[in-house]
Amino acid sequence: MIIVKDMKAKFLVLIIIFIIGCKKDKIENLNYSRDIHVYYYEGSGWTGWRYELNIDSTGLMSVYERIRLPKEFERKINYLLLSEELDSIKQDLIKLSKIKLKDYGFGPGKPTDLPTSFIKYRLSTYYDSSGIYCPEKDEILNELLTVLDRINSLRIKYDKKE
């Protein structure tokens, strides 16, 4: 316990404690629920195939797919996620945001001719992204794997190709 006899020093100590307490509270209690955006991409450059999925904070999931080989095909479609599904992906992204993905994924000299994946997300003002090239399941971080599995389950549920 700190005993401070000088009134000015007491005041200064109280201000410092208040500032430290406010910063800690601000960091721990960020409200990510207002603004999220997820962009997920799969594609192969040499075949011209691409699959893009966007999820925004309103629950709108937009899908764009383009196939060049064997014949040209393109489609765009929108789905509306349930609030529980949106909350689940938000919680997964909050856990993922504790890990920096900037250094994960593509490195110098890695080929990009086979199918690749890319994920970019934003939670309020925090954002991160990663490119992924043919990883084995045990090479992917658990938090990232959870988000990728969630995106895949939404794809399976909503984006049934006819």
C-alpha positions as a printed Julia matrix, in Angstrom:
162×3 Matrix{Float64}:
   0.0     0.0     0.0
   1.29    3.43   -0.94
   1.04    6.16    1.7
   1.22    9.66    0.26
   1.23   12.63    2.64
   1.47   15.51    0.18
  -1.92   16.56   -1.26
  -0.47   17.29   -4.73
   1.21   13.9    -4.82
  -2.06   12.2    -3.75
  -3.87   13.97   -6.55
  -1.2    12.95   -9.08
  -1.31    9.3    -7.92
  -5.12    9.27   -8.24
  -4.94   10.69  -11.78
  -2.36    8.06  -12.8
  -4.46    5.24  -11.32
  -7.55    6.6   -13.08
  -5.77    6.82  -16.45
  -4.33    3.31  -16.15
  -7.72    1.93  -15.12
  -9.47    3.65  -18.04
  -6.98    2.37  -20.61
  -7.22   -1.18  -19.3
 -11.04   -1.05  -19.34
 -11.04    0.44  -22.83
  -8.79   -2.32  -24.21
 -10.69   -5.17  -22.54
 -14.19   -3.92  -23.35
 -13.97   -2.94  -27.02
 -17.4    -3.28  -28.58
 -16.8    -5.23  -31.74
 -20.46   -5.95  -32.27
 -21.26   -2.77  -34.19
 -18.95   -3.13  -37.15
 -17.59   -6.28  -38.77
 -16.66   -7.23  -42.27
 -15.31  -10.55  -43.49
 -13.89  -11.09  -46.97
 -13.0   -14.65  -47.95
 -11.49  -15.63  -51.29
 -10.58  -18.93  -52.92
  -9.16  -19.1   -56.38
  -6.72  -20.45  -58.89
  -4.96  -18.01  -61.17
  -4.17  -20.32  -64.03
  -7.74  -21.69  -64.36
  -9.47  -18.36  -63.78
 -11.66  -19.78  -61.01
 -12.53  -17.53  -58.09
 -15.01  -17.7   -55.22
 -15.54  -14.61  -53.06
 -17.67  -14.4   -49.95
 -18.38  -11.16  -48.04
 -20.18  -10.89  -44.71
 -21.05   -7.48  -43.25
 -22.39   -6.31  -39.89
 -26.0    -6.37  -41.13
 -25.75  -10.13  -41.72
 -25.65   -9.85  -45.5
 -23.55  -12.61  -47.05
 -22.66  -11.88  -50.68
 -21.2   -14.56  -52.93
 -19.47  -14.05  -56.25
 -18.14  -16.95  -58.31
 -16.44  -16.99  -61.67
 -15.35  -20.03  -63.64
 -13.35  -19.69  -66.86
 -12.62  -23.33  -67.72
 -14.09  -25.47  -69.28
 -16.65  -22.78  -70.11
 -17.29  -19.24  -68.89
 -19.67  -19.01  -65.94
 -20.36  -16.23  -63.45
 -22.86  -15.8   -60.63
 -23.65  -13.3   -57.88
 -26.07  -13.98  -55.05
 -26.91  -12.55  -51.61
 -28.08  -14.32  -48.45
 -29.2   -12.98  -45.08
 -27.62  -14.71  -42.08
 -29.51  -15.37  -38.87
 -28.5   -13.12  -35.97
 -27.15  -16.17  -34.08
 -24.89  -17.02  -37.01
 -23.62  -13.45  -37.21
 -22.98  -13.41  -33.45
 -21.08  -16.7   -33.7
 -18.77  -15.46  -36.43
 -18.22  -12.22  -34.47
 -17.16  -14.21  -31.42
 -14.81  -16.34  -33.54
 -13.29  -13.2   -35.05
 -12.8   -11.64  -31.61
 -10.79  -14.73  -30.59
  -8.85  -14.59  -33.88
  -8.07  -10.9   -33.37
  -5.86  -11.82  -30.39
  -3.44  -13.33  -32.93
  -1.62  -11.29  -35.57
  -2.03  -12.9   -38.99
   0.17  -10.44  -40.86
   3.13  -12.84  -40.9
   1.08  -15.96  -41.51
   0.41  -17.33  -44.97
   2.36  -16.34  -48.07
   6.09  -16.03  -47.85
   8.76  -15.24  -50.4
   9.16  -17.87  -53.06
   5.89  -19.7   -52.39
   4.08  -20.67  -55.58
   0.61  -19.32  -56.28
  -0.45  -21.47  -59.22
  -2.49  -23.99  -57.2
  -5.7   -23.02  -55.41
  -5.12  -20.38  -52.76
  -7.26  -18.9   -50.02
  -7.28  -15.43  -48.56
  -9.16  -14.01  -45.59
  -9.45  -10.39  -44.53
 -11.59   -9.17  -41.67
 -12.38   -6.0   -39.75
 -13.74   -5.64  -36.22
 -14.57   -1.99  -35.52
 -11.21   -0.33  -36.24
  -9.06   -3.49  -36.0
  -8.32   -5.41  -39.18
  -6.08   -8.25  -40.25
  -5.6   -10.55  -43.23
  -3.78  -13.66  -44.35
  -3.17  -15.58  -47.53
  -3.09  -19.35  -47.23
  -1.44  -21.67  -49.75
  -2.37  -25.37  -49.59
  -1.87  -25.83  -45.84
  -2.3   -29.06  -43.96
  -4.96  -28.85  -41.23
  -2.35  -29.07  -38.47
  -0.47  -26.07  -39.95
  -3.4   -23.69  -39.51
  -3.79  -21.82  -36.23
  -6.77  -23.12  -34.23
  -8.45  -19.7   -34.08
  -8.11  -19.27  -37.84
  -9.3   -22.82  -38.46
 -12.42  -22.1   -36.38
 -13.24  -19.05  -38.52
 -12.58  -20.95  -41.76
 -14.8   -23.82  -40.57
 -17.55  -21.34  -39.67
 -17.34  -19.75  -43.15
 -17.43  -23.2   -44.76
 -20.5   -24.23  -42.75
 -22.28  -21.02  -43.86
 -21.31  -21.78  -47.47
 -22.73  -25.29  -47.19
 -25.94  -24.11  -45.51
 -26.74  -21.16  -47.8
 -24.81  -21.38  -51.05
 -26.12  -24.62  -52.49
 -25.19  -24.66  -56.13
 -28.09  -25.74  -58.28
